[in-house]
């Protein structure tokens, strides 16, 4: 009889231990966070070539309204005394600026490497005079794979890297400079159709007196970008990007 009682007691004890272990285990499982691959952060880099211009204040007002930061690639000749405050405002409001060109004349700036560097340094110096700090961003006019710069671009890129200048092309374009007065709807659709292809799109738009439709449609473009889950940043926080050599 005693053996039977001992057996029943041992079985009950083992059962209690097993129950407590199961309870503890289930509690631990409930407290474990289940994680999987996290989606890549989506960052949109909106850029404007050819400013400053008479529409730049409108562009800046819109960017401020949507809490969007952008990058402006400037033309040295366009930085007149009257427009210096516009460039200063770009910096003050958290945007980045970079060298585009001083003259934006292909026959001058792409004639040879010496002409390119003269134009580059002249533009860089003019920007730095206004903003009071070094410039480290650059964009080739018409992109790094245009027929005018192709014979020079590899050597120019090496020199830019030595100078700690980061060059950028783009992978989404509003196509707002292909003619005067490109319709707002076309600019919008051009951005929209390619945007989803990239987690970190670099969007090309233009800032010049003849691109008023760009400034007018910018609110709709920024709204669309935000609705797609992107945040905005400047190219100062991104690695360089130029068109593949295979595109030349």
C-alpha positions as CSV (number, residue, x, y, z in Angstrom):
1,X,0.0,0.0,0.0
2,X,2.8,2.4,0.9
3,X,4.5,1.7,-2.4
4,X,1.3,2.6,-4.2
5,X,1.0,5.8,-2.3
6,X,4.6,6.7,-2.9
7,X,4.1,5.9,-6.6
8,X,1.0,8.1,-6.8
9,X,2.8,10.9,-5.0
10,X,5.8,10.8,-7.3
11,X,3.6,10.8,-10.3
12,X,1.6,13.8,-9.0
13,X,4.9,15.7,-8.2
14,X,6.2,15.0,-11.7
15,X,2.9,16.2,-13.2
16,X,3.1,19.4,-11.2
17,X,6.7,20.1,-12.3
18,X,5.7,19.4,-15.9
19,X,2.7,21.8,-15.6
20,X,4.8,24.6,-14.1
21,X,7.4,24.1,-16.9
22,X,4.8,24.3,-19.6
23,X,3.3,27.5,-18.0
24,X,6.7,29.1,-17.8
25,X,7.5,28.1,-21.4
26,X,4.3,29.5,-22.8
27,X,4.8,32.7,-20.9
28,X,8.3,33.1,-22.4
29,X,7.1,32.4,-25.9
30,X,4.4,35.1,-25.5
31,X,7.0,37.6,-24.5
32,X,9.3,36.9,-27.5
33,X,9.0,39.5,-30.2
34,X,8.5,37.9,-33.6
35,X,10.6,39.7,-36.1
36,X,11.3,39.3,-39.8
37,X,13.1,41.2,-42.6
38,X,12.4,44.9,-42.1
39,X,11.4,46.9,-45.2
40,X,14.1,49.3,-46.5
41,X,13.6,52.9,-45.5
42,X,12.2,54.9,-48.5
43,X,14.0,58.2,-48.9
44,X,13.3,60.6,-51.8
45,X,16.0,63.1,-53.0
46,X,14.3,65.9,-54.8
47,X,16.8,68.0,-56.8
48,X,16.6,71.2,-58.8
49,X,19.0,72.3,-61.6
50,X,19.8,75.7,-63.1
51,X,18.9,78.1,-60.3
52,X,18.6,80.4,-58.6
53,X,15.8,82.0,-60.5
54,X,12.6,84.1,-60.1
55,X,10.7,80.9,-59.2
56,X,13.1,79.8,-56.5
57,X,11.2,81.6,-53.7
58,X,8.0,79.7,-54.7
59,X,9.8,76.4,-54.7
60,X,11.2,77.1,-51.3
61,X,7.8,78.1,-49.9
62,X,6.3,74.8,-51.1
63,X,9.2,72.8,-49.7
64,X,8.8,74.5,-46.4
65,X,5.0,73.8,-46.4
66,X,5.6,70.1,-46.9
67,X,8.6,69.9,-44.6
68,X,10.7,68.6,-47.6
69,X,14.4,69.1,-48.0
70,X,15.9,69.3,-51.4
71,X,19.2,69.8,-53.2
72,X,19.9,72.7,-55.6
73,X,22.6,72.5,-58.3
74,X,23.4,76.1,-59.1
75,X,24.6,78.1,-62.1
76,X,27.2,80.6,-61.2
77,X,26.0,83.2,-63.6
78,X,22.5,83.1,-62.1
79,X,23.8,84.0,-58.7
80,X,23.4,87.8,-59.2
81,X,23.8,90.2,-56.3
82,X,20.0,90.4,-56.1
83,X,19.7,86.6,-55.8
84,X,22.4,86.0,-53.1
85,X,19.7,86.1,-50.4
86,X,17.8,83.3,-52.2
87,X,20.9,81.0,-52.1
88,X,21.4,81.9,-48.4
89,X,17.8,81.1,-47.7
90,X,18.3,77.6,-49.3
91,X,21.0,76.9,-46.8
92,X,19.1,78.5,-43.9
93,X,16.1,76.3,-44.5
94,X,18.1,73.1,-44.4
95,X,18.6,72.4,-48.1
96,X,21.9,71.5,-49.8
97,X,23.5,73.3,-52.8
98,X,26.0,72.0,-55.3
99,X,28.0,73.0,-58.3
100,X,26.3,72.7,-61.7
101,X,28.2,75.0,-63.9
102,X,29.1,78.7,-64.2
103,X,28.0,79.3,-67.8
104,X,26.0,76.2,-68.8
105,X,27.4,76.4,-72.4
106,X,28.5,73.0,-73.7
107,X,31.0,74.4,-76.2
108,X,32.8,76.2,-73.4
109,X,32.7,73.9,-70.4
110,X,33.2,70.7,-72.3
111,X,35.7,71.9,-74.8
112,X,38.5,70.2,-72.8
113,X,39.5,69.4,-69.2
114,X,41.0,72.8,-68.7
115,X,37.8,74.5,-69.7
116,X,35.8,72.2,-67.5
117,X,37.8,72.9,-64.4
118,X,37.9,76.7,-65.0
119,X,34.1,76.6,-65.2
120,X,33.8,74.3,-62.2
121,X,36.1,76.4,-59.9
122,X,34.5,79.6,-61.0
123,X,31.0,78.3,-60.0
124,X,32.2,76.7,-56.8
125,X,34.0,79.9,-55.7
126,X,30.9,82.0,-56.4
127,X,28.7,79.7,-54.3
128,X,31.1,79.6,-51.4
129,X,31.4,83.4,-51.5
130,X,27.7,83.6,-50.8
131,X,27.1,80.7,-48.3
132,X,30.4,81.0,-46.5
133,X,31.3,77.3,-46.4
134,X,32.8,74.7,-48.7
135,X,30.7,73.0,-51.4
136,X,31.0,69.2,-51.9
137,X,28.2,68.3,-54.3
138,X,28.2,68.4,-58.1
139,X,26.1,67.5,-61.1
140,X,27.3,67.5,-64.8
141,X,25.0,69.6,-67.0
142,X,23.0,67.1,-69.2
143,X,24.3,64.3,-67.0
144,X,27.5,62.3,-66.9
145,X,26.8,60.3,-70.0
146,X,26.1,63.1,-72.5
147,X,28.0,63.1,-75.7
148,X,29.9,66.3,-74.9
149,X,31.5,65.1,-71.7
150,X,31.9,61.3,-72.4
151,X,35.5,61.6,-73.7
152,X,36.5,63.4,-70.5
153,X,34.2,62.0,-67.8
154,X,36.4,59.2,-66.4
155,X,39.3,61.6,-65.8
156,X,37.0,64.3,-64.4
157,X,35.4,61.8,-62.0
158,X,38.8,60.8,-60.7
159,X,39.7,64.4,-60.1
160,X,36.4,65.1,-58.4
161,X,37.0,62.3,-56.0
162,X,40.4,63.6,-55.2
163,X,38.9,66.9,-54.4
164,X,36.3,65.2,-52.2
165,X,33.5,66.3,-54.5
166,X,30.5,63.9,-54.9
167,X,28.8,63.8,-58.2
168,X,25.2,62.9,-58.8
169,X,23.0,62.1,-61.8
170,X,19.4,61.0,-61.3
171,X,17.1,58.1,-61.8
172,X,13.7,59.8,-61.9
173,X,13.0,62.8,-64.1
174,X,10.1,65.2,-64.5
175,X,11.3,65.9,-68.1
176,X,10.3,69.5,-67.4
177,X,13.2,71.0,-69.5
178,X,12.6,69.2,-72.8
179,X,10.6,72.2,-74.0
180,X,9.3,75.5,-72.8
181,X,6.0,75.1,-71.0
182,X,5.8,71.3,-70.5
183,X,2.3,70.7,-69.1
184,X,2.0,70.3,-65.3
185,X,0.2,66.9,-65.8
186,X,3.2,65.6,-67.9
187,X,5.7,66.6,-65.3
188,X,3.7,64.9,-62.5
189,X,3.2,61.7,-64.5
190,X,6.9,61.6,-65.5
191,X,7.9,61.6,-61.8
192,X,5.1,59.1,-60.8
193,X,5.8,56.5,-63.4
194,X,9.4,55.8,-62.3
195,X,9.3,56.6,-58.6
196,X,8.2,53.2,-57.3
197,X,11.2,51.5,-59.0
198,X,13.5,52.9,-56.3
199,X,13.7,53.0,-52.5
200,X,16.0,56.0,-52.8
201,X,15.1,57.9,-56.0
202,X,17.0,61.0,-57.1
203,X,14.4,63.2,-58.8
204,X,15.4,65.7,-61.4
205,X,13.4,68.9,-61.7
206,X,14.5,72.4,-62.9
207,X,14.5,75.8,-61.3
208,X,14.6,78.5,-64.0
209,X,12.5,81.4,-65.2
210,X,10.9,79.3,-67.9
211,X,9.9,76.4,-65.6
212,X,6.9,78.0,-63.9
213,X,4.9,74.8,-64.4
214,X,7.4,73.0,-62.3
215,X,6.9,75.3,-59.4
216,X,3.1,75.1,-59.9
217,X,2.9,71.3,-59.9
218,X,5.5,70.8,-57.1
219,X,2.8,70.6,-54.3
220,X,1.1,67.7,-56.1
221,X,4.4,65.9,-56.6
222,X,5.5,66.3,-53.0
223,X,2.1,65.0,-51.8
224,X,2.3,62.0,-54.1
225,X,5.8,61.2,-52.9
226,X,4.7,61.4,-49.2
227,X,1.6,59.2,-49.9
228,X,3.9,56.5,-51.2
229,X,5.7,56.4,-47.9
230,X,8.9,58.3,-48.7
231,X,10.6,60.8,-46.5
232,X,12.7,63.6,-47.9
233,X,16.4,64.3,-47.5
234,X,19.3,66.1,-49.3
235,X,22.0,64.5,-51.3
236,X,24.5,65.5,-48.6
237,X,23.5,62.4,-46.8
238,X,23.6,60.0,-49.7
239,X,26.4,58.2,-51.5
240,X,27.2,59.4,-55.0
241,X,25.4,58.1,-58.0
242,X,26.3,58.5,-61.7
243,X,24.9,56.8,-64.8
244,X,26.4,53.4,-65.6
245,X,29.2,53.3,-68.2
246,X,27.1,51.0,-70.3
247,X,24.8,53.9,-71.0
248,X,27.4,55.9,-72.8
